[in-house]
C-alpha cells in the first residue's frame, strides 16, 4: 500500500471519529442516548487503518438493574402520592371525626343535665347531623379516590400497550437493519432501550434477549407482552369478584379474557396503585365503615331501651343505608345462587375485613377472612352462615366452585345518617321515669367509654387506631421511597459513567481527532512532496 493510501485511510478514520464525537456532543441532552465510540483496527500490517464500526457504550446488566430500581421507585411514588392524601385528610385535627365524636357525646351530657329541654334535644340532633355528614363526606372522598385509582389503572394499561407495540416495531426494524447491513443501527437500539426503561416505570417486567438480539418481555404471571415483532395488549376490566374495581386482564389464545390477580403486580406505577388500593384504601374504608356500624348498632341498641316523650320505646337513632353489608357473586359463577347478609344485633364480632365464601360439594362453604387468612367452614346443606358479626342467608343452590365476596363495612360510612329529627322521639328516660328522667340519656353518654368497635376499642380509640395505621404506613412508604430513590440515583450515576456523554471528554476528543485528521493530511502532503522530488530526479 502506498503512502497515499495509508494517509487516505487515516483521513477516513479521522472523519468517522470526528463524526461520532460530534454526534455524542449534539445528543448530550437526548433521553436514552448512549455514548458512541469509533472502533479502529490495523488494515493490514503496516498498511493503514480501517474503521471496524461505531459501538455504543451500553451495559445490559447495569440497564437491567436501573430499570428494576426505577420500577420499584415508581411503585413507591405512586403509593406515596395516594396515601399522602388519606393521611392529610385523617390527620387534620379540626376536620377529623374525633372532635365531632367528642361534640356529639358532649351534647348528650347536656341532655343528661336537662332531658326535657327542647334546646338540649335539638343540640343532640344537630351534633348527630354534623357527625354523620362528616362520615359520609369521608366515605365520599375515599370513594372518589377509588374511582381515581380505577381511572389511573386504565391510563397506565393504555400506555403499557402503546409502549409494548413500539418495542415490537423496533424489534422488527432492528432485525431488518441487521439483515441488510450486518449491524444494528445504534439509534434504533437506543430508542428500544429507552422504551424498555419507560415501560419499567409503568409495570414490573422480565426481559429476555433472543439469539437474534430481539427483546422478549413478560409481566405479571409470565404473560408475554412483547415477543419479537409481536405485542400482546392488556385490557382494563372490571374485577370478576367486585365489579366496582378495575383490574388488568389479557386475551388468551382462544380469545377469552383472563384476569390477572392483583398480587401479580408489584412494581411500576401499576403495581404501586394496586398495592395502595389493597393495603391502604380498602382497609381505611373498611375501618371507617366499622366505626359507622359500631356507632349505629351500639347507639340504636341502647336507645331502644329508653322511652321517648310520647311514652313509646325508642326507635333507631341512626341508619346505615341499604345494601350494607355488600355481597357480590363472582362473575364466573355457574349458578344463579346469591347470598344476603345482615349485621347481628351484637356488633362485637364485626371486623374491618372482607370475606370470600367458596362452595364445593366436598367441603361445603369455606369462609376466608382476607386480612388474616383465617377460615371457617359450614356444611353444604347450610342455608344460614354466621360469622364476623353477620348472618348470611343462602338463596338458591350454588354450583361447584362458586365464590362470593362479602364486604361488611366497605360502604357503611357513606350510608350513615341520623333518622330522628323530631326532638320528642329522643328516648332519654326509662319506663315509668317521666319527662325528667335522664337514665337512658346517661347510658347513651356512657357509650363513649364502651368498647363498641370489635369489642376491644371505644369509638375514639378505633378512630385513633385508623389514623395511626395510615400515618405509620405513610411514614414507612416515605422512608422506603427515599432509600429507593437513593439507590436509583446511584445506579443512574453508574449507568451515566458508562453510557453518558461527558462534554469535557468529547471536547478533548474533538481536538484529538482534529489533530489526527491534520496529521493524516500531512502524510498525504509528504507523500506528494516525495513523489514530486522523485519525478524531478527522473527529469
C-alpha positions as CSV (number, residue, x, y, z in Angstrom):
1,X,0.0,0.0,0.0
2,X,1.3,3.4,-0.9
3,X,1.9,6.3,1.5
4,X,-1.1,8.0,-0.2
5,X,-3.4,5.1,0.6
6,X,-2.2,5.0,4.2
7,X,-2.8,8.7,4.5
8,X,-6.3,8.4,3.0
9,X,-7.2,5.6,5.4
10,X,-6.2,7.9,8.2
11,X,-8.3,10.7,6.9
12,X,-11.4,8.4,6.6
13,X,-10.9,7.1,10.1
14,X,-10.5,10.6,11.5
15,X,-13.6,11.7,9.7
16,X,-15.6,8.9,11.2
17,X,-14.2,9.6,14.7
18,X,-15.0,13.3,14.3
19,X,-18.5,12.5,13.2
20,X,-19.0,10.1,16.1
21,X,-17.7,12.7,18.6
22,X,-19.9,15.4,17.1
23,X,-22.9,13.1,17.3
24,X,-22.1,12.5,21.0
25,X,-21.9,16.2,21.7
26,X,-25.2,17.1,19.9
27,X,-27.1,14.3,21.8
28,X,-25.7,15.1,25.2
29,X,-29.3,16.0,26.4
30,X,-31.1,13.4,24.4
31,X,-33.0,11.0,26.7
32,X,-31.9,7.4,26.2
33,X,-28.8,8.2,24.1
34,X,-25.8,6.1,24.8
35,X,-22.3,7.4,24.1
36,X,-20.7,6.0,21.0
37,X,-17.1,5.3,20.2
38,X,-15.3,4.6,16.9
39,X,-13.5,1.2,16.8
40,X,-10.3,1.4,14.7
41,X,-8.2,-1.5,13.6
42,X,-5.0,-2.0,11.6
43,X,-5.9,-2.6,8.0
44,X,-3.0,-4.9,7.4
45,X,0.4,-4.9,8.9
46,X,1.8,-1.5,8.0
47,X,-1.0,-0.8,5.5
48,X,-3.1,1.9,7.2
49,X,-6.1,1.9,9.4
50,X,-9.7,0.7,9.0
51,X,-12.9,1.5,10.8
52,X,-14.3,-1.6,12.4
53,X,-17.5,0.1,13.5
54,X,-19.2,2.6,15.8
55,X,-20.0,1.0,19.1
56,X,-22.5,2.4,21.7
57,X,-21.3,2.2,25.3
58,X,-24.2,0.2,26.8
59,X,-24.2,-2.3,29.7
60,X,-27.2,-4.6,29.6
61,X,-26.6,-5.6,33.2
62,X,-26.5,-2.1,34.6
63,X,-29.5,-1.1,32.5
64,X,-31.4,-4.1,33.9
65,X,-30.5,-3.1,37.5
66,X,-31.5,0.5,36.8
67,X,-34.8,-0.5,35.3
68,X,-35.7,-2.7,38.2
69,X,-34.8,0.1,40.7
70,X,-36.8,2.6,38.6
71,X,-39.8,0.2,38.7
72,X,-39.6,0.0,42.5
73,X,-39.2,3.7,42.8
74,X,-42.2,4.3,40.5
75,X,-44.4,2.0,42.6
76,X,-43.5,3.7,45.8
77,X,-44.0,7.1,44.3
78,X,-47.5,6.1,43.1
79,X,-48.2,4.7,46.6
80,X,-46.9,7.7,48.4
81,X,-48.9,10.2,46.3
82,X,-52.1,8.4,47.1
83,X,-51.6,7.6,50.8
84,X,-50.5,11.2,51.5
85,X,-54.0,12.3,50.5
86,X,-55.6,10.0,53.1
87,X,-53.0,10.8,55.7
88,X,-53.7,14.5,55.3
89,X,-57.4,14.0,55.5
90,X,-57.4,11.9,58.6
91,X,-54.6,13.8,60.4
92,X,-56.5,17.1,60.2
93,X,-57.3,17.8,63.9
94,X,-60.1,20.2,63.0
95,X,-61.7,18.3,60.1
96,X,-61.3,14.9,61.7
97,X,-64.0,12.7,63.2
98,X,-62.7,12.7,66.7
99,X,-63.7,16.3,67.5
100,X,-67.1,15.6,66.2
101,X,-67.4,12.5,68.3
102,X,-66.5,14.5,71.3
103,X,-69.0,17.1,70.5
104,X,-71.7,14.5,69.9
105,X,-71.2,13.0,73.4
106,X,-70.9,16.4,74.9
107,X,-74.4,17.2,73.6
108,X,-75.5,14.0,75.4
109,X,-74.1,15.5,78.6
110,X,-76.4,18.5,78.0
111,X,-79.3,16.1,77.5
112,X,-78.4,14.3,80.8
113,X,-78.5,17.7,82.6
114,X,-81.8,18.7,81.0
115,X,-83.6,15.7,79.5
116,X,-86.8,17.5,78.7
117,X,-85.2,20.7,77.4
118,X,-86.0,21.2,73.7
119,X,-82.8,23.1,73.2
120,X,-80.7,20.2,74.6
121,X,-82.6,17.7,72.4
122,X,-82.2,19.8,69.3
123,X,-78.5,20.2,70.2
124,X,-78.1,16.4,70.1
125,X,-79.8,16.2,66.8
126,X,-77.6,18.9,65.4
127,X,-74.3,17.3,66.5
128,X,-75.6,13.9,65.2
129,X,-76.3,15.5,61.8
130,X,-72.9,17.0,61.7
131,X,-71.2,13.8,62.7
132,X,-73.0,11.6,60.2
133,X,-72.4,14.2,57.5
134,X,-68.7,14.0,58.1
135,X,-68.7,10.2,58.0
136,X,-70.4,10.5,54.6
137,X,-68.0,13.2,53.4
138,X,-65.0,11.0,54.4
139,X,-66.5,8.0,52.6
140,X,-67.3,10.1,49.5
141,X,-63.7,11.3,49.4
142,X,-62.3,7.7,49.7
143,X,-64.8,6.5,47.1
144,X,-63.6,9.2,44.7
145,X,-60.1,8.0,45.3
146,X,-61.2,4.5,44.4
147,X,-62.7,5.8,41.2
148,X,-59.5,7.8,40.6
149,X,-57.3,4.7,41.0
150,X,-59.6,2.8,38.5
151,X,-59.0,5.6,36.0
152,X,-55.3,5.7,36.6
153,X,-55.1,1.9,36.1
154,X,-56.9,2.3,32.7
155,X,-54.4,5.1,31.7
156,X,-51.4,3.0,32.7
157,X,-52.7,0.0,30.8
158,X,-53.1,2.2,27.7
159,X,-49.6,3.5,28.0
160,X,-48.2,0.0,28.5
161,X,-49.9,-1.3,25.4
162,X,-48.7,1.7,23.3
163,X,-45.1,1.3,24.6
164,X,-45.1,-2.5,24.0
165,X,-46.3,-2.0,20.5
166,X,-43.4,0.4,19.8
167,X,-40.9,-2.0,21.2
168,X,-42.2,-4.8,19.0
169,X,-42.0,-2.5,16.0
170,X,-38.4,-1.6,16.8
171,X,-37.6,-5.3,17.2
172,X,-38.7,-5.8,13.6
173,X,-36.9,-2.7,12.3
174,X,-33.7,-3.7,14.1
175,X,-33.9,-7.2,12.7
176,X,-34.4,-5.9,9.1
177,X,-31.5,-3.4,9.5
178,X,-29.2,-6.2,10.8
179,X,-30.1,-8.4,7.9
180,X,-29.4,-5.6,5.4
181,X,-26.2,-4.2,6.8
182,X,-24.9,-6.8,9.1
183,X,-25.1,-4.5,12.1
184,X,-27.9,-3.0,14.1
185,X,-28.3,0.8,14.0
186,X,-27.3,2.4,17.3
187,X,-30.1,4.9,17.1
188,X,-32.8,2.2,17.0
189,X,-31.1,0.3,19.8
190,X,-31.1,3.4,22.0
191,X,-34.8,4.0,21.2
192,X,-35.7,0.5,22.2
193,X,-33.8,0.5,25.4
194,X,-35.3,3.9,26.3
195,X,-38.8,2.5,25.7
196,X,-38.0,-0.5,28.0
197,X,-36.8,2.0,30.7
198,X,-40.1,3.9,30.3
199,X,-42.1,0.6,30.4
200,X,-40.3,-0.4,33.6
201,X,-41.6,2.7,35.3
202,X,-45.2,1.6,34.4
203,X,-45.0,-2.1,35.3
204,X,-42.5,-4.6,36.6
205,X,-41.2,-6.7,33.8
206,X,-38.9,-9.5,32.8
207,X,-36.7,-9.0,29.8
208,X,-35.0,-11.8,27.8
209,X,-32.9,-11.4,24.7
210,X,-33.1,-13.8,21.8
211,X,-30.1,-15.0,19.9
212,X,-31.1,-12.6,17.2
213,X,-31.0,-9.7,19.6
214,X,-34.7,-9.3,19.7
215,X,-36.3,-8.4,23.0
216,X,-39.0,-10.6,24.7
217,X,-40.9,-9.0,27.6
218,X,-43.2,-10.7,30.1
219,X,-45.2,-9.3,33.0
220,X,-47.3,-10.5,35.9
221,X,-47.5,-14.2,36.0
222,X,-45.3,-14.7,32.9
223,X,-47.8,-13.4,30.3
224,X,-46.0,-12.3,27.2
225,X,-46.2,-8.5,26.5
226,X,-43.6,-8.5,23.6
227,X,-42.4,-11.5,21.7
228,X,-40.1,-10.5,18.8
229,X,-42.1,-8.4,16.4
230,X,-45.4,-9.1,18.1
231,X,-47.0,-7.3,21.0
232,X,-49.9,-8.5,23.2
233,X,-52.4,-5.9,24.5
234,X,-53.6,-5.8,28.1
235,X,-57.1,-4.8,29.0
236,X,-58.5,-2.8,31.9
237,X,-61.5,-4.8,33.1
238,X,-64.0,-5.0,35.9
239,X,-62.9,-7.5,38.6
240,X,-64.9,-10.7,38.5
241,X,-65.1,-10.6,42.3
242,X,-66.1,-6.9,42.6
243,X,-67.5,-5.1,39.6
244,X,-66.7,-1.6,41.0
245,X,-63.0,-2.5,40.9
246,X,-60.8,-2.1,37.8
247,X,-58.2,-4.8,37.3
248,X,-56.0,-5.9,34.4
249,X,-56.7,-8.8,32.1
250,X,-55.5,-10.2,28.7
251,X,-56.9,-12.3,25.9
252,X,-55.7,-15.9,25.8
253,X,-55.1,-17.8,22.5
254,X,-58.8,-18.8,22.4
255,X,-59.9,-15.1,22.7
256,X,-61.1,-15.4,26.3
257,X,-60.4,-12.5,28.7
258,X,-58.3,-13.7,31.6
259,X,-57.9,-11.8,34.7
260,X,-54.6,-11.1,36.4
261,X,-54.5,-11.5,40.2
262,X,-53.9,-8.0,41.7
263,X,-50.9,-9.5,43.6
264,X,-49.3,-10.2,40.2
265,X,-48.1,-6.6,40.0
266,X,-45.5,-5.3,42.5
267,X,-43.5,-2.7,40.6
268,X,-44.1,0.3,38.4
269,X,-46.9,2.8,38.7
270,X,-49.4,-0.1,38.1
271,X,-48.1,-2.1,41.0
272,X,-48.0,0.9,43.3
273,X,-51.6,1.7,42.6
274,X,-52.7,-1.9,43.1
275,X,-50.8,-2.3,46.4
276,X,-52.0,1.1,47.7
277,X,-55.6,0.1,47.0
278,X,-55.5,-3.3,48.6
279,X,-53.2,-2.4,51.6
280,X,-54.5,1.1,52.5
281,X,-57.5,2.4,50.6
282,X,-59.6,-0.8,51.1
283,X,-58.6,-1.1,54.8
284,X,-59.3,2.6,55.6
285,X,-62.7,2.4,54.0
286,X,-63.5,-0.7,55.9
287,X,-62.2,0.7,59.2
288,X,-64.3,3.9,58.7
289,X,-67.3,1.7,57.9
290,X,-66.7,-0.4,61.0
291,X,-66.8,2.8,63.1
292,X,-70.0,3.9,61.5
293,X,-71.7,0.5,62.0
294,X,-70.4,0.2,65.6
295,X,-71.8,3.7,66.4
296,X,-75.1,3.0,64.8
297,X,-75.7,-0.5,66.2
298,X,-74.4,0.3,69.7
299,X,-76.4,3.6,70.0
300,X,-79.5,2.1,68.5
301,X,-79.5,-0.8,70.8
302,X,-79.2,1.4,73.9
303,X,-81.7,4.0,72.5
304,X,-84.2,1.2,72.1
305,X,-84.0,0.6,75.9
306,X,-85.4,4.1,76.6
307,X,-88.7,5.8,76.4
308,X,-89.3,9.0,74.3
309,X,-91.5,11.9,75.3
310,X,-94.5,10.2,73.8
311,X,-94.1,7.3,76.1
312,X,-93.0,5.0,73.3
313,X,-89.9,2.8,73.2
314,X,-87.0,4.4,71.4
315,X,-86.7,3.7,67.7
316,X,-83.5,3.6,65.7
317,X,-81.5,6.8,66.1
318,X,-79.1,6.1,63.2
319,X,-79.4,4.2,59.9
320,X,-76.6,2.8,57.9
321,X,-78.3,2.7,54.5
322,X,-79.4,0.0,52.1
323,X,-77.2,-2.8,50.8
324,X,-74.8,-3.0,53.7
325,X,-73.2,-5.5,54.1
326,X,-72.4,-5.6,50.4
327,X,-72.3,-9.1,48.7
328,X,-71.1,-9.8,45.2
329,X,-71.4,-13.1,43.4
330,X,-68.4,-13.8,41.2
331,X,-68.9,-13.1,37.6
332,X,-67.6,-16.6,36.8
333,X,-70.1,-18.4,39.0
334,X,-72.0,-21.2,37.2
335,X,-75.2,-20.9,39.2
336,X,-77.7,-18.2,40.0
337,X,-77.4,-18.6,43.7
338,X,-76.9,-15.4,45.7
339,X,-76.2,-14.5,49.3
340,X,-77.7,-11.9,51.5
341,X,-76.0,-10.6,54.7
342,X,-77.1,-8.5,57.6
343,X,-75.5,-7.4,60.8
344,X,-76.1,-9.2,64.1
345,X,-77.5,-7.1,66.9
346,X,-74.3,-7.5,68.8
347,X,-71.6,-5.8,66.8
348,X,-68.7,-7.0,68.9
349,X,-67.8,-9.7,66.3
350,X,-67.7,-7.2,63.5
351,X,-64.3,-6.8,61.8
352,X,-62.8,-4.4,59.3
353,X,-62.1,-7.2,56.9
354,X,-63.7,-8.6,53.7
355,X,-64.6,-12.2,53.3
356,X,-64.7,-14.7,50.5
357,X,-67.2,-17.6,50.6
358,X,-66.5,-20.6,48.4
359,X,-68.7,-23.5,47.8
360,X,-67.7,-27.1,47.0
361,X,-69.6,-30.3,47.4
362,X,-66.8,-31.9,49.4
363,X,-66.1,-29.0,51.8
364,X,-69.4,-27.2,51.8
365,X,-69.0,-23.4,52.5
366,X,-65.5,-22.2,53.2
367,X,-65.3,-18.6,54.6
368,X,-61.9,-17.0,54.3
369,X,-61.1,-13.8,56.2
370,X,-59.0,-11.6,53.9
371,X,-56.8,-9.8,56.4
372,X,-55.7,-12.8,58.4
373,X,-56.4,-15.7,56.0
374,X,-58.3,-17.5,58.7
375,X,-61.0,-19.9,57.5
376,X,-64.2,-21.3,58.9
377,X,-66.4,-24.0,57.4
378,X,-70.1,-24.7,57.1
379,X,-71.9,-27.8,55.8
380,X,-73.0,-27.9,52.2
381,X,-76.7,-28.0,53.2
382,X,-76.5,-24.9,55.4
383,X,-78.9,-22.2,54.5
384,X,-77.6,-19.6,57.0
385,X,-74.0,-18.8,57.9
386,X,-73.0,-16.8,60.9
387,X,-69.5,-15.2,61.1
388,X,-67.8,-11.8,61.5
389,X,-70.8,-10.2,63.3
390,X,-73.1,-11.1,60.4
391,X,-75.8,-13.5,59.5
392,X,-75.6,-14.6,55.9
393,X,-78.5,-16.3,54.1
394,X,-78.0,-18.6,51.1
395,X,-80.6,-18.2,48.4
396,X,-80.6,-20.9,45.7
397,X,-78.2,-23.7,45.2
398,X,-74.6,-22.8,44.4
399,X,-72.6,-24.7,41.8
400,X,-69.3,-26.3,42.4
401,X,-66.6,-23.6,42.9
402,X,-69.0,-20.7,43.2
403,X,-67.5,-17.8,45.0
404,X,-69.0,-14.8,46.8
405,X,-67.3,-11.6,48.1
406,X,-68.7,-10.0,51.3
407,X,-67.7,-6.5,52.2
408,X,-69.3,-5.9,55.6
409,X,-68.4,-2.3,56.2
410,X,-66.9,-1.0,52.9
411,X,-69.8,1.3,52.1
412,X,-71.4,1.7,55.6
413,X,-70.0,5.1,56.3
414,X,-71.5,6.5,53.1
415,X,-75.0,5.5,54.3
416,X,-74.7,6.6,57.9
417,X,-77.5,9.1,58.8
418,X,-79.4,10.4,61.7
419,X,-83.0,9.4,61.3
420,X,-84.5,11.3,64.2
421,X,-85.4,14.9,63.5
422,X,-88.3,15.2,65.9
423,X,-86.9,16.1,69.4
424,X,-89.8,14.3,71.1
425,X,-88.6,11.0,69.7
426,X,-85.3,11.0,71.6
427,X,-85.6,8.3,74.3
428,X,-83.7,9.9,77.2
429,X,-85.6,8.2,80.0
430,X,-86.6,4.8,81.1
431,X,-90.1,3.4,81.5
432,X,-92.0,5.0,84.4
433,X,-89.5,7.8,84.8
434,X,-91.5,10.7,83.4
435,X,-90.3,13.5,81.2
436,X,-87.5,14.5,83.5
437,X,-85.9,11.0,83.5
438,X,-82.3,11.1,82.2
439,X,-81.3,7.5,82.9
440,X,-81.2,6.3,79.3
441,X,-79.5,9.5,78.2
442,X,-76.8,8.8,80.8
443,X,-76.5,5.3,79.5
444,X,-76.2,6.7,75.9
445,X,-73.5,9.1,77.1
446,X,-71.6,6.2,78.7
447,X,-71.3,4.5,75.4
448,X,-68.4,6.9,74.8
449,X,-66.3,4.8,77.0
450,X,-67.5,1.4,76.0
451,X,-65.7,-1.0,73.6
452,X,-68.2,-0.7,70.7
453,X,-65.6,-1.3,68.0
454,X,-64.9,-5.0,67.6
455,X,-65.5,-5.5,71.3
456,X,-62.0,-4.1,72.0
457,X,-62.0,-0.4,71.4
458,X,-64.1,2.7,72.0
459,X,-65.1,4.8,69.1
460,X,-62.3,7.4,69.7
461,X,-59.8,4.6,70.1
462,X,-61.0,2.9,66.9
463,X,-60.6,6.2,65.0
464,X,-57.2,6.9,66.5
465,X,-56.1,3.4,65.5
466,X,-57.2,4.1,61.9
467,X,-55.4,7.4,61.8
468,X,-52.3,5.9,63.4
469,X,-52.3,3.0,61.0
470,X,-52.5,5.2,57.9
471,X,-49.8,7.6,59.4
472,X,-47.4,4.7,60.2
473,X,-47.9,3.2,56.7
474,X,-47.3,6.7,55.1
475,X,-44.1,7.1,57.1
476,X,-42.9,3.6,56.0
477,X,-43.6,4.4,52.4
478,X,-41.8,7.7,52.6
479,X,-38.7,6.1,54.2
480,X,-38.7,3.3,51.6
481,X,-39.1,5.8,48.8
482,X,-36.2,7.9,50.0
483,X,-34.0,4.8,50.2
484,X,-35.1,3.5,46.8
485,X,-34.6,6.9,45.1
486,X,-31.0,7.0,46.5
487,X,-30.3,3.5,45.1
488,X,-31.9,4.6,41.7
489,X,-29.7,7.7,41.7
490,X,-26.5,5.6,42.3
491,X,-27.4,3.2,39.5
492,X,-28.2,6.1,37.2
493,X,-24.8,7.6,38.0
494,X,-23.2,4.3,37.3
495,X,-25.1,4.0,34.0
496,X,-24.1,7.5,33.0
497,X,-20.4,6.8,33.8
498,X,-20.6,4.0,31.3
499,X,-23.0,5.4,28.7
500,X,-23.4,9.1,29.3
501,X,-21.8,11.9,27.3
502,X,-19.1,14.0,29.1
503,X,-18.8,17.3,27.2
504,X,-15.3,17.9,28.5
505,X,-14.1,14.5,27.4
506,X,-15.8,14.9,24.0
507,X,-14.3,18.3,23.5
508,X,-10.9,16.8,24.2
509,X,-11.7,14.0,21.7
510,X,-12.7,16.6,19.1
511,X,-9.3,18.3,19.3
512,X,-7.5,14.9,19.4
513,X,-9.3,13.6,16.2
514,X,-8.9,17.0,14.5
515,X,-5.1,16.7,15.1
516,X,-5.4,13.1,13.8
517,X,-7.1,14.4,10.7
518,X,-4.5,17.1,10.2
519,X,-1.6,14.6,10.7
520,X,-3.1,12.2,8.2
521,X,-3.4,15.0,5.7
522,X,0.2,15.8,6.4
523,X,1.1,12.2,5.5
524,X,-0.5,12.7,2.1
525,X,1.3,16.1,1.7
526,X,4.6,14.5,2.4
527,X,3.9,11.7,0.0
528,X,3.1,14.2,-2.7
529,X,6.4,16.1,-1.9
530,X,8.4,12.8,-2.2
531,X,6.7,11.9,-5.4
532,X,7.4,15.4,-6.9
533,X,11.0,15.0,-5.9
534,X,11.3,11.6,-7.5
535,X,9.7,12.9,-10.7
536,X,12.1,15.8,-10.7
537,X,15.1,13.4,-10.5
538,X,13.8,11.5,-13.5
539,X,13.6,14.7,-15.4
